[in-house]
Each structure stands twice: as C-alpha cells, then as structure tokens.
C-alpha cells in the first residue's frame, strides 16, 4: 500500500467516525421506546423535562432490598421531577428468572413499588436492548453494566449525567447529591 492509499483510507475512517459521533451525540434516552411490565409500549419521551434514574433490577439478588430505598427516593422526589424506572434483567447470576407478571407481583407485594417498571430485557451481551446499547456504548458514561442495580442518572435533557455502581444504595449521600443537583437544573 502506498502513502496516498493509506491517507485516503485514514480520511475515510475519520469521516465515518465523525458521522458516528454526530449520530450518537444527537441521541438521548428520550429517543427510546420499550415495553412496560404489562407489555404495552413505554416511550421514554413522555419524561421530557424530568430527571430519570434508570436501574436494572432483579428479584433474587443481594441488592434486591434496594427496591425499598428506590421507592422511598421516588416518593420523596417525584413531585420535584424525578422518575425512577426499573428495568428487570436476568444477565447476572440468573437472578431475575420470573415472567413480567411474576416480577410485577413480587415488586408490588414485597416492596410496594409504585415507580414505573419495564418488561424484562437484556442489558448486557447478545440481544441487548437498544436503550442499554446506547447507555453502555454511546452515552457520556459508557462501559458495560457490571451487575444488578447499576444506576444511570438522566438529566432533564435526556442525557446521562451520572452513573452509580450496583452496590451504591439509593440513599448514599453521593447519589442523593447528584439527584438533587440534576433536579435543580432547569
């Protein structure tokens, strides 16, 4: 290969990267529609202007008690513009084996969850739902989901503003501070 051919190939690659970056930069969480726990379409665009905390959840995990703290946070901040969205997934230790009906019953009966729950999806690996492809590859906080109860904080503009490890509880001061900061941003 001569220098001109290499330069041309590099220029083409650069243009492709710029196009991909522009497409990813134009996206937001609000561009996605999934199914809710009852199997009906759930457009995230309905939350335009709100702050979202998107959490991949599981019913048989050491982090499952976080449901109670997530519900407390939802009740405390929902009137101020926060919506928590639970996203059941079974990729980590097969800790969410149930059907959507079973998951809904578990969440409402055991933890009295009132925040929106989506239908079970894949959040890592083959068959990953497009929302999580965006969150883990194209958002400002990329990286694979590491376990159940990883949390993505989404600003009022639909962009990822922060991300929290699964073990960080919803009442952790760092997470609360980040939520309050996002809510204060208009």
N, C-alpha and C positions, 0 to 999 in steps of 0.2 A: 504494500500500500504506500502511495506517495504522500507527501505532506499536504497537497491540495485535497486529496480524498479524505484524509484524516480530519482536516479543518472543516470540510463540508459535513462530515458525519457528526463532528462536535457541535457545529452550528445547528444542525437538525435536532440533536439531542437537547440543546439548550432551549430551542423554540418549544419542543414537546414539554419540557419541564416547566416552562413559563405558562403554557396553556393549562397544564395540570394544576399548577399552583393557583392560577386565576380561578379555575373551576372550584377548587377546594376552598379558596378564600371567599367565594361568593355564597357558599353553603352555610346553613346554620341548622341547629337541632330542629328548628321550626319547620324545616322542609320535609320532615318525615311523617309518615302515617303508618301506624302499626295496628294490631287488633287489641282491644281491651280484653280483660279477663272473661268477658261474656261473649267474645267472638265478633264484636262489632268494630267497625273502623274507628280508630282513635287518632285524629290529626293533632300533632303537637302544635300546629299553628294556632289552635284555639287558646294557647297560653302566651300569645304575643303580648309583650309588656309585663309578663310575670317573671319571677325568678323560679327556676326549677332545680330540684335535687333529684337526679336520676340514679336509682340504686338497683343493681342486680341482686335479687333476693333468692333465698332458699329456705325451705321449711325444716330441714334436718341438719342444721349447721351450728357450730359453736357460736356463730354470730347472730343466729336467729332471734335471740332476745332483743336485738336492736330494733325489731319491729315496734316494741313498746316506746322506745325513745324517738323513733321516727314519727310515730303517731303523736307524741307529746309536742314535738317540734312543729308538726303540721298544724295542730290546734293552736299553738302559740303564735305562729307567724302567717297562717293562711290569710287572715284578714288584711295583712300588710303586703300581700302579693306573692307569698311562697306557695308553690305546689310541689309536693313530693310525689314521685312516680316510681312505683315498684315494678321491676321487670324480672319475673321469675326465669331462672335458667338452671340447667342441670349439668353444666360442664365440669363442675368442681366437686369431686368425690361422689357424684351422682346423688347429691343432697336435695334435689328437687324432683323426685320421681313422679309426683302426682299429676293428675289431669288439671286443667284450669278450674274445673268445678271443685275438685278436692283442695286445690291451693286457696281458692276464694273462701271456702268453708273454714279452713284452718286459720287464715288471716283474720277473718271477721269474728270467729268464735273464740279463738285463743288470745288474740291481740287487739281485737276491736278496731281493726284498721278501717279508716274512712277515706284515706287518700287514694287516688286512682291507682289501680293495678292493671298492668297489661297482661296479655296472654303470654305463655311461656315461649321463649325464643332462644336462639343460640347466640352467645355473646363472645365466643372465642372459638377459632378453628373453622373447620369445614361447615358450611351452611350458615355462617354468621349473618345475622340480620343487618341490613344496610345502616341502620342507626348506629350500631356498635362498630361497624367498619369505619364510619365517619368519626365516632368518638375516639377510637383507638389508633387511627391512621392519619386522618386529615384535620383533626381539631388542633387547637393550640396546646393541648396536653396529651400528646399521643403516647402509646405504649399499651401492651396487652393488659387486659383485665387479669388480675392476679388471683382473685378468689371471690367468693360470695360476699356481698355487701360493699363492693367498691362503689364510691360515690362520685358523681360528676355534678358540679355546680354550674348552672347555666344562667347567664345574666339576662336581663330584660330584653336584650337584643338577639337572643338565641345563640349566643356564642359561649363556649366553655370558658369559664373564668377561674375555676379551681378544680382540684381532684383530690380525693382522700382515700387512703388505704382502707381495706376492709376492716381491720381491727379498730380503726378510729371510730369511736362511738359518736352518735349524733349530738350528744351533749358536751363533747370535747370543746374546750374554750376556743381552740384554733378554728374548728369547723363553725361554731356559733358566730365567731367574729367575722368569718368570711361570708356567711349567710347574711348577717346584719349589714355588712358593707355593700353586698350586692343589692339588698333591699333599699338601701339609702341612695343608690344610683338611679337616677330617673332617666 
